């Protein structure tokens, strides 16, 4: 089993919510529900800098991603298991913002490495060691050890159900654009 950090692919255009939503105190994706806190429907736009292509899955700031309606529909079981889908529009097109609410205490702190580690204060993870038995059943999750900053993806392939509910497999198989996966843990090595 592997665990990846889900990151934006900067070869594609980035997305931004309208300023009043982005600058609000509620635009924080810290593994807490946002339904009812953010506007029921808001608008967003793609960066006008450069001529980068539009992605299928867009980074929308604050460590979260947005999915075109048809892709969100295709991945609905995987995405809803990880959290909540918040609707918004880019021009007239419906998109969904993923708010990952599944959190895990699966990081093995004693074996993980931090840039700053004086025993009491541990900051800036540089090497991740996950305890497999503590990982959530959801393919996507966040961890408190990095202040819920990154979305992680558990890539399990032990059986058909794992493959069908695997975000990494779904994105790779469909060749969706806009994000990349950075491997941070491999249970066969650690």
C-alpha positions as CSV (number, residue, x, y, z in Angstrom):
1,X,0.0,0.0,0.0
2,X,1.1,3.5,-0.8
3,X,0.0,6.9,0.4
4,X,0.3,10.0,-1.8
5,X,-0.1,13.7,-1.2
6,X,-2.6,15.1,-3.7
7,X,-1.1,18.3,-5.3
8,X,-2.1,20.7,-8.1
9,X,-0.5,20.1,-11.5
10,X,0.8,23.6,-12.2
11,X,0.8,22.8,-16.0
12,X,-2.9,23.6,-15.8
13,X,-4.8,26.7,-14.9
14,X,-5.6,27.3,-11.2
15,X,-9.0,28.3,-10.0
16,X,-10.1,30.9,-7.4
17,X,-13.4,31.5,-5.7
18,X,-14.9,35.0,-5.7
19,X,-13.1,37.3,-3.3
20,X,-15.9,37.6,-0.7
21,X,-15.9,33.8,-0.3
22,X,-12.1,33.4,-0.5
23,X,-11.5,36.1,2.0
24,X,-14.2,35.0,4.5
25,X,-13.3,33.3,7.8
26,X,-15.1,30.2,6.6
27,X,-12.8,29.5,3.6
28,X,-10.7,27.1,5.5
29,X,-10.5,23.4,4.7
30,X,-9.4,21.9,8.1
31,X,-11.4,18.6,8.0
32,X,-14.5,20.3,9.4
33,X,-17.9,20.5,7.7
34,X,-18.5,23.8,5.7
35,X,-22.0,23.1,4.5
36,X,-24.2,26.0,5.8
37,X,-21.1,28.1,6.6
38,X,-20.1,28.9,3.0
39,X,-22.7,30.3,0.7
40,X,-25.0,27.6,-0.7
41,X,-23.8,28.4,-4.2
42,X,-20.8,30.7,-5.1
43,X,-18.8,31.6,-8.2
44,X,-15.2,31.0,-9.1
45,X,-13.0,31.7,-12.0
46,X,-9.8,30.4,-13.6
47,X,-6.5,32.3,-13.5
48,X,-6.1,34.5,-16.5
49,X,-2.3,34.4,-16.2
50,X,-0.7,32.7,-19.2
51,X,-2.4,30.3,-21.5
52,X,-2.5,27.1,-19.5
53,X,-5.2,24.6,-20.4
54,X,-8.2,24.1,-18.2
55,X,-8.1,21.0,-16.0
56,X,-10.7,18.4,-15.3
57,X,-9.9,18.7,-11.6
58,X,-8.8,22.2,-10.5
59,X,-6.9,23.3,-7.5
60,X,-9.1,26.0,-5.9
61,X,-6.8,27.1,-3.0
62,X,-6.5,26.3,0.6
63,X,-5.6,22.7,-0.1
64,X,-8.7,21.6,-1.9
65,X,-9.8,20.7,-5.4
66,X,-12.8,21.3,-7.6
67,X,-14.4,18.8,-10.0
68,X,-16.4,19.4,-13.1
69,X,-19.9,18.2,-12.7
70,X,-19.5,15.1,-14.9
71,X,-16.3,14.0,-13.1
72,X,-17.9,14.6,-9.7
73,X,-20.8,12.4,-10.8
74,X,-18.4,9.7,-12.0
75,X,-16.4,9.8,-8.7
76,X,-19.3,10.5,-6.4
77,X,-19.0,7.4,-4.2
78,X,-15.2,8.0,-3.6
79,X,-15.6,11.8,-3.0
80,X,-18.7,11.6,-0.7
81,X,-16.9,8.9,1.4
82,X,-14.1,11.5,1.9
83,X,-16.3,14.5,2.8
84,X,-18.8,16.9,1.4
85,X,-19.2,18.3,-2.1
86,X,-20.0,22.0,-2.3
87,X,-21.6,23.2,-5.5
88,X,-20.4,26.4,-7.3
89,X,-20.3,27.9,-10.8
90,X,-17.6,28.9,-13.2
91,X,-19.5,31.1,-15.6
92,X,-22.6,28.9,-16.2
93,X,-20.8,25.6,-15.7
94,X,-21.5,23.6,-12.5
95,X,-18.5,22.4,-10.5
96,X,-18.1,20.8,-7.0
97,X,-15.6,21.7,-4.4
98,X,-14.3,18.8,-2.3
99,X,-14.1,19.4,1.5
100,X,-12.3,16.4,2.9
101,X,-13.7,15.9,6.4
102,X,-12.2,12.4,7.0
103,X,-9.3,12.8,9.3
104,X,-6.8,10.2,10.5
105,X,-4.3,9.8,13.4
106,X,-2.5,7.2,11.4
107,X,0.8,9.0,11.2
108,X,3.5,7.3,13.2
109,X,5.0,10.3,14.9
110,X,8.0,8.5,16.4
111,X,9.2,7.3,12.9
112,X,8.1,10.3,10.8
113,X,10.6,13.1,10.4
114,X,10.1,16.8,10.9
115,X,12.1,19.8,9.8
116,X,11.6,21.2,13.4
117,X,11.5,18.6,16.2
118,X,12.6,19.6,19.6
119,X,10.5,17.0,21.4
120,X,7.5,19.2,22.3
121,X,7.2,21.2,19.1
122,X,7.1,19.2,15.8
123,X,6.6,21.2,12.6
124,X,7.0,20.7,8.8
125,X,6.8,17.0,8.1
126,X,9.6,15.9,5.7
127,X,9.2,12.1,5.9
128,X,5.8,10.3,6.5
129,X,5.4,6.9,8.2
130,X,1.8,5.8,8.3
131,X,0.4,3.0,10.5
132,X,-1.7,1.0,8.0
133,X,-4.2,-0.4,10.5
134,X,-5.1,3.2,11.6
135,X,-5.8,4.5,8.0
136,X,-9.4,5.3,7.4
137,X,-11.5,3.2,4.9
138,X,-11.8,6.4,2.8
139,X,-9.2,6.7,0.0
140,X,-8.9,10.5,0.8
141,X,-8.1,11.9,4.2
142,X,-6.3,14.7,6.1
143,X,-4.1,14.5,9.2
144,X,-3.8,16.9,12.2
145,X,0.0,16.5,12.2
146,X,0.2,19.0,9.2
147,X,-2.7,21.2,10.5
148,X,-5.0,19.5,7.9
149,X,-3.1,21.3,5.1
150,X,-2.7,18.4,2.6
151,X,-5.1,15.9,1.2
152,X,-3.7,12.4,1.3
153,X,-4.7,9.4,-0.8
154,X,-4.4,5.8,0.4
155,X,-3.7,3.6,-2.6
156,X,-4.9,0.1,-1.6
157,X,-5.3,-2.7,-4.1
158,X,-5.7,-5.8,-2.0
159,X,-9.1,-6.6,-3.5
160,X,-11.6,-5.4,-6.1
161,X,-13.4,-3.2,-3.6
162,X,-10.2,-1.4,-2.8
163,X,-9.5,-0.8,-6.5
164,X,-13.0,0.4,-7.2
165,X,-13.0,2.9,-4.2
166,X,-9.5,4.1,-4.9
167,X,-9.1,7.8,-5.9
168,X,-5.6,7.2,-7.3
169,X,-6.8,4.4,-9.6
170,X,-9.9,6.3,-10.7
171,X,-7.9,9.5,-11.6
172,X,-5.2,7.4,-13.4
173,X,-7.6,5.2,-15.3
174,X,-9.6,8.1,-16.6
175,X,-6.6,10.3,-17.2
176,X,-8.1,13.2,-15.4
177,X,-6.0,16.3,-15.6
178,X,-5.2,19.0,-13.0
179,X,-3.6,17.2,-10.1
180,X,-0.6,15.0,-9.4
181,X,0.3,12.5,-6.8
182,X,3.5,12.7,-4.7
183,X,4.3,9.4,-3.0
184,X,5.0,10.0,0.7
185,X,4.8,6.4,2.0
186,X,5.2,2.9,0.7
187,X,4.4,0.1,3.2
188,X,6.7,-2.3,1.3
189,X,9.7,-0.1,2.1
190,X,8.9,1.1,5.6
